[in-house]
Amino acid sequence: MHVGRERLRGLVPSAAASGHIVDDTFLAHPLYGFQGWVCVVNPAARTTDAVLDLLRDAHDAARRRYERRRGLA
């Protein structure tokens, strides 16, 4: 999910930044982390609410980009 670089710093624990993979924890995406993308390995109770909020935010941002590019907004 694209969350932006600033938000990524708040979501990814320092242990995850060192390559330590833990289930149900936000990680910088292995390929796109430098662009502000995160992933979650085996999401469960600890990350479910945040993942759903982040997906809604990403969807809303994509919708705004689409509308702006099509001249709908």
N, CA, C and O atoms as CSV, one atom per row, in Angstrom:
chain,resi,resn,atom,element,x,y,z
A,1,MET,N,N,0.842,-1.163,0.000
A,1,MET,CA,C,0.000,0.000,0.000
A,1,MET,C,C,0.889,1.227,0.000
A,1,MET,O,O,1.885,1.281,0.721
A,2,HIS,N,N,0.532,2.200,-0.800
A,2,HIS,CA,C,1.286,3.451,-0.784
A,2,HIS,C,C,0.770,4.313,0.357
A,2,HIS,O,O,-0.412,4.652,0.405
A,3,VAL,N,N,1.664,4.667,1.277
A,3,VAL,CA,C,1.291,5.492,2.426
A,3,VAL,C,C,2.096,6.784,2.482
A,3,VAL,O,O,1.805,7.666,3.290
A,4,GLY,N,N,3.096,6.897,1.636
A,4,GLY,CA,C,3.974,8.059,1.663
A,4,GLY,C,C,5.165,7.813,2.577
A,4,GLY,O,O,5.102,7.013,3.511
A,5,ARG,N,N,6.247,8.517,2.288
A,5,ARG,CA,C,7.492,8.287,3.045
A,5,ARG,C,C,7.367,8.681,4.512
A,5,ARG,O,O,7.878,7.985,5.390
A,6,GLU,N,N,6.693,9.786,4.777
A,6,GLU,CA,C,6.556,10.263,6.159
A,6,GLU,C,C,5.761,9.269,7.007
A,6,GLU,O,O,6.167,8.928,8.118
A,7,ARG,N,N,4.641,8.813,6.482
A,7,ARG,CA,C,3.794,7.863,7.224
A,7,ARG,C,C,4.496,6.517,7.371
A,7,ARG,O,O,4.333,5.836,8.383
A,8,LEU,N,N,5.275,6.136,6.366
A,8,LEU,CA,C,6.017,4.876,6.425
A,8,LEU,C,C,6.930,4.853,7.638
A,8,LEU,O,O,7.018,3.838,8.329
A,9,ARG,N,N,7.619,5.977,7.908
A,9,ARG,CA,C,8.530,6.034,9.058
A,9,ARG,C,C,7.802,5.789,10.373
A,9,ARG,O,O,8.381,5.231,11.305
A,10,GLY,N,N,6.546,6.198,10.458
A,10,GLY,CA,C,5.778,5.973,11.669
A,10,GLY,C,C,5.215,4.572,11.796
A,10,GLY,O,O,4.913,4.124,12.901
A,11,LEU,N,N,5.071,3.873,10.675
A,11,LEU,CA,C,4.471,2.533,10.687
A,11,LEU,C,C,5.482,1.402,10.822
A,11,LEU,O,O,5.184,0.370,11.422
A,12,VAL,N,N,6.673,1.591,10.269
A,12,VAL,CA,C,7.649,0.501,10.193
A,12,VAL,C,C,8.571,0.552,11.410
A,12,VAL,O,O,9.300,1.526,11.595
A,13,PRO,N,N,8.541,-0.484,12.235
A,13,PRO,CA,C,9.437,-0.512,13.398
A,13,PRO,C,C,10.897,-0.624,12.965
A,13,PRO,O,O,11.189,-1.111,11.873
A,14,SER,N,N,11.790,-0.183,13.805
A,14,SER,CA,C,13.213,-0.191,13.456
A,14,SER,C,C,13.723,-1.607,13.189
A,14,SER,O,O,14.602,-1.792,12.347
A,15,ALA,N,N,13.188,-2.612,13.893
A,15,ALA,CA,C,13.612,-3.997,13.646
A,15,ALA,C,C,13.243,-4.425,12.236
A,15,ALA,O,O,13.997,-5.153,11.590
A,16,ALA,N,N,12.085,-3.976,11.750
A,16,ALA,CA,C,11.654,-4.345,10.400
A,16,ALA,C,C,12.538,-3.674,9.360
A,16,ALA,O,O,12.781,-4.242,8.295
A,17,ALA,N,N,13.018,-2.478,9.657
A,17,ALA,CA,C,13.878,-1.770,8.716
A,17,ALA,C,C,15.201,-2.505,8.519
A,17,ALA,O,O,15.859,-2.335,7.492
A,18,SER,N,N,15.592,-3.320,9.494
A,18,SER,CA,C,16.852,-4.050,9.371
A,18,SER,C,C,16.675,-5.368,8.633
A,18,SER,O,O,17.626,-6.143,8.531
A,19,GLY,N,N,15.484,-5.643,8.116
A,19,GLY,CA,C,15.259,-6.864,7.358
A,19,GLY,C,C,14.686,-8.000,8.184
A,19,GLY,O,O,14.513,-9.106,7.673
A,20,HIS,N,N,14.390,-7.752,9.443
A,20,HIS,CA,C,13.818,-8.760,10.328
A,20,HIS,C,C,12.320,-8.853,10.052
A,20,HIS,O,O,11.591,-7.890,10.289
A,21,ILE,N,N,11.852,-9.990,9.558
A,21,ILE,CA,C,10.448,-10.134,9.173
A,21,ILE,C,C,9.645,-10.751,10.311
A,21,ILE,O,O,10.001,-11.797,10.854
A,22,VAL,N,N,8.549,-10.074,10.658
A,22,VAL,CA,C,7.675,-10.523,11.732
A,22,VAL,C,C,6.250,-10.511,11.193
A,22,VAL,O,O,5.838,-9.543,10.555
A,23,ASP,N,N,5.495,-11.577,11.443
A,23,ASP,CA,C,4.094,-11.623,11.026
A,23,ASP,C,C,3.306,-10.503,11.687
A,23,ASP,O,O,3.632,-10.057,12.787
A,24,ASP,N,N,2.253,-10.053,10.991
A,24,ASP,CA,C,1.311,-9.070,11.516
A,24,ASP,C,C,1.997,-7.763,11.933
A,24,ASP,O,O,1.636,-7.149,12.937
A,25,THR,N,N,2.987,-7.357,11.145
A,25,THR,CA,C,3.748,-6.131,11.396
A,25,THR,C,C,3.974,-5.420,10.076
A,25,THR,O,O,4.219,-6.060,9.054
A,26,PHE,N,N,3.891,-4.097,10.097
A,26,PHE,CA,C,4.166,-3.328,8.893
A,26,PHE,C,C,5.651,-3.379,8.568
A,26,PHE,O,O,6.506,-3.275,9.447
A,27,LEU,N,N,5.930,-3.542,7.279
A,27,LEU,CA,C,7.304,-3.552,6.775
A,27,LEU,C,C,7.383,-2.617,5.587
A,27,LEU,O,O,6.393,-2.406,4.886
A,28,ALA,N,N,8.556,-2.058,5.360
A,28,ALA,CA,C,8.760,-1.317,4.125
A,28,ALA,C,C,8.703,-2.332,2.986
A,28,ALA,O,O,9.308,-3.399,3.083
A,29,HIS,N,N,7.989,-2.017,1.917
A,29,HIS,CA,C,7.893,-2.942,0.784
A,29,HIS,C,C,9.300,-3.216,0.270
A,29,HIS,O,O,10.094,-2.283,0.141
A,30,PRO,N,N,9.634,-4.485,-0.029
A,30,PRO,CA,C,10.997,-4.821,-0.432
A,30,PRO,C,C,11.473,-4.100,-1.699
A,30,PRO,O,O,12.666,-3.825,-1.827
A,31,LEU,N,N,10.581,-3.791,-2.628
A,31,LEU,CA,C,10.990,-3.109,-3.854
A,31,LEU,C,C,10.630,-1.629,-3.867
A,31,LEU,O,O,11.368,-0.818,-4.427
A,32,TYR,N,N,9.519,-1.273,-3.265
A,32,TYR,CA,C,9.005,0.088,-3.376
A,32,TYR,C,C,8.987,0.844,-2.054
A,32,TYR,O,O,8.384,1.914,-1.968
A,33,GLY,N,N,9.624,0.317,-1.037
A,33,GLY,CA,C,9.657,0.974,0.264
A,33,GLY,C,C,10.239,2.376,0.189
A,33,GLY,O,O,9.768,3.278,0.882
A,34,PHE,N,N,11.247,2.569,-0.635
A,34,PHE,CA,C,11.869,3.891,-0.752
A,34,PHE,C,C,10.907,4.921,-1.335
A,34,PHE,O,O,11.148,6.122,-1.220
A,35,GLN,N,N,9.819,4.465,-1.962
A,35,GLN,CA,C,8.812,5.369,-2.513
A,35,GLN,C,C,7.612,5.538,-1.578
A,35,GLN,O,O,6.623,6.175,-1.941
A,36,GLY,N,N,7.702,4.967,-0.380
A,36,GLY,CA,C,6.626,5.131,0.592
A,36,GLY,C,C,5.580,4.037,0.577
A,36,GLY,O,O,4.435,4.268,0.966
A,37,TRP,N,N,5.956,2.853,0.133
A,37,TRP,CA,C,5.019,1.719,0.118
A,37,TRP,C,C,5.327,0.799,1.300
A,37,TRP,O,O,6.486,0.601,1.664
A,38,VAL,N,N,4.259,0.237,1.894
A,38,VAL,CA,C,4.413,-0.714,2.988
A,38,VAL,C,C,3.711,-2.021,2.631
A,38,VAL,O,O,2.901,-2.084,1.706
A,39,CYS,N,N,4.043,-3.044,3.380
A,39,CYS,CA,C,3.356,-4.327,3.251
A,39,CYS,C,C,3.221,-4.915,4.648
A,39,CYS,O,O,3.863,-4.457,5.593
A,40,VAL,N,N,2.382,-5.931,4.766
A,40,VAL,CA,C,2.199,-6.644,6.026
A,40,VAL,C,C,2.256,-8.130,5.699
A,40,VAL,O,O,1.531,-8.604,4.824
A,41,VAL,N,N,3.115,-8.864,6.400
A,41,VAL,CA,C,3.202,-10.306,6.223
A,41,VAL,C,C,2.193,-10.941,7.174
A,41,VAL,O,O,2.251,-10.725,8.384
A,42,ASN,N,N,1.275,-11.719,6.627
A,42,ASN,CA,C,0.236,-12.390,7.400
A,42,ASN,C,C,-0.508,-11.431,8.330
A,42,ASN,O,O,-0.408,-11.556,9.551
A,43,PRO,N,N,-1.253,-10.475,7.766
A,43,PRO,CA,C,-1.988,-9.539,8.618
A,43,PRO,C,C,-2.967,-10.274,9.524
A,43,PRO,O,O,-3.601,-11.249,9.119
A,44,ALA,N,N,-3.077,-9.791,10.752
A,44,ALA,CA,C,-3.981,-10.400,11.732
A,44,ALA,C,C,-4.509,-9.296,12.649
A,44,ALA,O,O,-4.593,-8.138,12.239
A,45,ALA,N,N,-4.858,-9.640,13.856
A,45,ALA,CA,C,-5.534,-8.721,14.771
A,45,ALA,C,C,-4.776,-7.420,15.006
A,45,ALA,O,O,-5.403,-6.365,15.105
A,46,ARG,N,N,-3.469,-7.458,15.098
A,46,ARG,CA,C,-2.704,-6.261,15.422
A,46,ARG,C,C,-2.749,-5.208,14.315
A,46,ARG,O,O,-2.720,-4.014,14.611
A,47,THR,N,N,-2.819,-5.619,13.056
A,47,THR,CA,C,-2.732,-4.665,11.947
A,47,THR,C,C,-4.018,-4.510,11.134
A,47,THR,O,O,-4.090,-3.633,10.274
A,48,THR,N,N,-5.018,-5.326,11.381
A,48,THR,CA,C,-6.216,-5.334,10.539
A,48,THR,C,C,-6.872,-3.964,10.429
A,48,THR,O,O,-7.146,-3.509,9.319
A,49,ASP,N,N,-7.127,-3.303,11.534
A,49,ASP,CA,C,-7.806,-2.001,11.487
A,49,ASP,C,C,-6.975,-0.971,10.725
A,49,ASP,O,O,-7.507,-0.225,9.903
A,50,ALA,N,N,-5.679,-0.933,10.997
A,50,ALA,CA,C,-4.795,0.016,10.303
A,50,ALA,C,C,-4.718,-0.292,8.815
A,50,ALA,O,O,-4.728,0.624,7.994
A,51,VAL,N,N,-4.642,-1.575,8.457
A,51,VAL,CA,C,-4.585,-1.967,7.043
A,51,VAL,C,C,-5.844,-1.504,6.321
A,51,VAL,O,O,-5.761,-0.955,5.222
A,52,LEU,N,N,-6.996,-1.717,6.922
A,52,LEU,CA,C,-8.251,-1.289,6.291
A,52,LEU,C,C,-8.300,0.224,6.123
A,52,LEU,O,O,-8.738,0.714,5.082
A,53,ASP,N,N,-7.857,0.970,7.130
A,53,ASP,CA,C,-7.809,2.437,7.026
A,53,ASP,C,C,-6.852,2.876,5.924
A,53,ASP,O,O,-7.168,3.775,5.144
A,54,LEU,N,N,-5.691,2.247,5.860
A,54,LEU,CA,C,-4.697,2.611,4.840
A,54,LEU,C,C,-5.188,2.271,3.434
A,54,LEU,O,O,-4.943,3.025,2.491
A,55,LEU,N,N,-5.876,1.143,3.291
A,55,LEU,CA,C,-6.435,0.786,1.988
A,55,LEU,C,C,-7.503,1.785,1.557
A,55,LEU,O,O,-7.569,2.157,0.385
A,56,ARG,N,N,-8.343,2.221,2.502
A,56,ARG,CA,C,-9.343,3.243,2.174
A,56,ARG,C,C,-8.672,4.546,1.748
A,56,ARG,O,O,-9.086,5.172,0.772
A,57,ASP,N,N,-7.633,4.953,2.483
A,57,ASP,CA,C,-6.903,6.175,2.129
A,57,ASP,C,C,-6.271,6.057,0.745
A,57,ASP,O,O,-6.336,6.995,-0.049
A,58,ALA,N,N,-5.662,4.911,0.452
A,58,ALA,CA,C,-5.027,4.700,-0.855
A,58,ALA,C,C,-6.076,4.711,-1.964
A,58,ALA,O,O,-5.839,5.271,-3.034
A,59,HIS,N,N,-7.215,4.106,-1.721
A,59,HIS,CA,C,-8.285,4.083,-2.711
A,59,HIS,C,C,-8.816,5.490,-2.960
A,59,HIS,O,O,-9.037,5.878,-4.107
A,60,ASP,N,N,-9.021,6.248,-1.894
A,60,ASP,CA,C,-9.492,7.628,-2.045
A,60,ASP,C,C,-8.495,8.473,-2.828
A,60,ASP,O,O,-8.894,9.274,-3.673
A,61,ALA,N,N,-7.212,8.305,-2.558
A,61,ALA,CA,C,-6.178,9.050,-3.279
A,61,ALA,C,C,-6.176,8.677,-4.758
A,61,ALA,O,O,-6.030,9.546,-5.618
A,62,ALA,N,N,-6.336,7.394,-5.057
A,62,ALA,CA,C,-6.381,6.951,-6.456
A,62,ALA,C,C,-7.612,7.517,-7.160
A,62,ALA,O,O,-7.536,7.921,-8.321
A,63,ARG,N,N,-8.735,7.547,-6.462
A,63,ARG,CA,C,-9.956,8.108,-7.040
A,63,ARG,C,C,-9.771,9.601,-7.340
A,63,ARG,O,O,-10.164,10.074,-8.407
A,64,ARG,N,N,-9.176,10.334,-6.405
A,64,ARG,CA,C,-8.929,11.766,-6.629
A,64,ARG,C,C,-8.014,11.994,-7.822
A,64,ARG,O,O,-8.248,12.904,-8.618
A,65,ARG,N,N,-6.962,11.169,-7.956
A,65,ARG,CA,C,-6.056,11.296,-9.117
A,65,ARG,C,C,-6.813,11.032,-10.416
A,65,ARG,O,O,-6.653,11.764,-11.392
A,66,TYR,N,N,-7.630,9.995,-10.423
A,66,TYR,CA,C,-8.404,9.652,-11.619
A,66,TYR,C,C,-9.329,10.803,-12.000
A,66,TYR,O,O,-9.376,11.222,-13.157
A,67,GLU,N,N,-10.065,11.309,-11.008
A,67,GLU,CA,C,-10.996,12.388,-11.285
A,67,GLU,C,C,-10.290,13.655,-11.759
A,67,GLU,O,O,-10.766,14.337,-12.666
A,68,ARG,N,N,-9.165,13.960,-11.148
A,68,ARG,CA,C,-8.397,15.150,-11.539
A,68,ARG,C,C,-7.895,15.012,-12.985
A,68,ARG,O,O,-7.965,15.961,-13.766
A,69,ARG,N,N,-7.398,13.840,-13.326
A,69,ARG,CA,C,-6.859,13.612,-14.673
A,69,ARG,C,C,-7.945,13.591,-15.730
A,69,ARG,O,O,-7.683,13.922,-16.886
A,70,ARG,N,N,-9.153,13.211,-15.360
A,70,ARG,CA,C,-10.263,13.155,-16.300
A,70,ARG,C,C,-11.063,14.454,-16.308
A,70,ARG,O,O,-12.024,14.588,-17.065
A,71,GLY,N,N,-10.672,15.406,-15.471
A,71,GLY,CA,C,-11.383,16.671,-15.398
A,71,GLY,C,C,-12.736,16.567,-14.737
A,71,GLY,O,O,-13.627,17.370,-15.013
A,72,LEU,N,N,-12.901,15.585,-13.865
A,72,LEU,CA,C,-14.192,15.348,-13.204
A,72,LEU,C,C,-14.295,16.091,-11.875
A,72,LEU,O,O,-15.385,16.232,-11.321
A,73,ALA,N,N,-13.172,16.558,-11.370
A,73,ALA,CA,C,-13.205,17.219,-10.045
A,73,ALA,C,C,-12.873,18.677,-10.167
A,73,ALA,O,O,-12.851,19.391,-9.165
